[in-house]
Every structure is written in structure tokens, then in C-alpha cells.
Amino acid sequence: QFPTVAFTAFFREPCQRAVSHYEFLLRHPELDHPWIRQFHETRPALADLIKVVPNYQSIFLGGVAIEDLAMVGLAEQYERSITLFEAVFERKLPPEVTRGNVNPDRQGDAYPIDPAVRKAIDTHHAADVELYRRACERFAQLTARYNV
């Protein structure tokens, strides 16, 4: 028998995730991977890249239903998500748990989203758009339940 396992996941608004991923790739040409080398050789526009990359968040979640997650966090509400995590699991995280891998060049809390990028996300990443909508609903339910 396995002990009870509780799954948790953080989600990011799909347009923000796509721009962040693109900016990360631009900042790290030193990463030794064939796909990343090809990216730097061709430098596709973000809207074109979106057409060929998968619905990452849906793939990573796999067959786990959002409703089965003990805790859902949102990147856009990171601090509140950490508070929710602590409430759900009745554990205080150490203070060194901070946002990692933040783009030092990003201005403000969010990337500006070009309409072509939004259209490409809506067209090619509909699964992630729907997953994020459901994640937001689950987050709202959990923050209400745990008074966060």
C-alpha cells in the first residue's frame, strides 16, 4: 500500500507563459539542446513558435484532473498561492522559497501581449487556455475554503 499522496500544481496564463518561454530561450543560447540550437539559428517570431510547440501545461498535468489536485497555484498570484499551499498542507515554507528564474529585463508584473500572440495562443493552445480557466476556478474555490 502507498501512503496518501496529494498533488499540487502551479499554472500560468498561457500568453504570459509563451512570452516568458520565448524570452528565456532568447536569454540562454548557451543551452546545449538541438531544439534550442535550431531556435537560435532560425529565430522564429513568437506567434510562429506558438504554432509548433505543444500545450505544455496540459501535457505536464497528464491525466490528473484539476479537481483532484489538493492545491492549485497561479503564477500571477504567486504570494497568495504560497499562502494557500501553507494552509492546505499545514506547513510553513522556509523564507528562502522565492520566485526563481525571473526575467531581469521584464518591466512590471506581466509581459505586454501582442494581439497576434493572443490569437496564436487561442488557436493553437486552446487546451492550455481552457486548463488555465479551470485552474483559476479551482484556485478561487480553494482560497475561499482556506480563507486565503
Residue pairs with C-beta under 8 A, 6 or more apart in sequence:
6 70
6 71
6 88
6 89
7 64
7 68
7 69
7 70
8 69
8 70
8 71
8 72
8 73
8 85
8 88
9 60
9 61
9 64
9 69
9 71
9 72
9 73
9 135
10 72
10 73
10 74
10 75
10 81
11 57
11 72
11 73
11 74
11 75
11 131
11 132
11 135
12 20
12 57
12 74
12 75
12 76
12 132
13 75
13 76
13 132
14 57
14 121
14 125
14 128
14 129
14 132
15 111
15 113
15 117
15 118
15 121
16 75
16 76
16 110
16 111
16 113
17 56
17 57
17 75
17 128
18 46
18 49
18 50
18 53
18 117
18 121
18 125
19 46
19 111
19 113
19 117
20 103
20 111
21 53
21 56
22 46
22 49
23 103
23 105
23 106
23 111
24 101
24 103
25 36
25 39
25 40
27 103
27 105
28 36
29 36
29 40
39 49
44 52
46 114
46 117
46 120
47 114
47 116
47 117
47 119
47 120
48 120
50 117
50 120
50 121
50 124
50 125
51 120
51 124
55 125
55 126
55 127
55 128
55 131
56 128
57 128
57 131
57 132
58 127
58 128
58 131
61 131
66 72
66 131
66 134
66 135
66 138
67 138
69 138
70 88
70 89
71 84
71 85
71 88
71 89
71 142
72 135
72 138
72 139
72 142
73 81
73 82
73 84
73 85
73 139
74 80
74 81
74 135
74 136
74 139
75 81
76 109
76 110
77 139
78 99
80 143
80 148
81 139
82 93
82 97
83 148
84 139
84 142
84 143
84 146
84 148
85 91
85 93
86 92
86 93
87 146
87 147
87 148
88 142
88 146
121 128
121 129
122 129
142 148
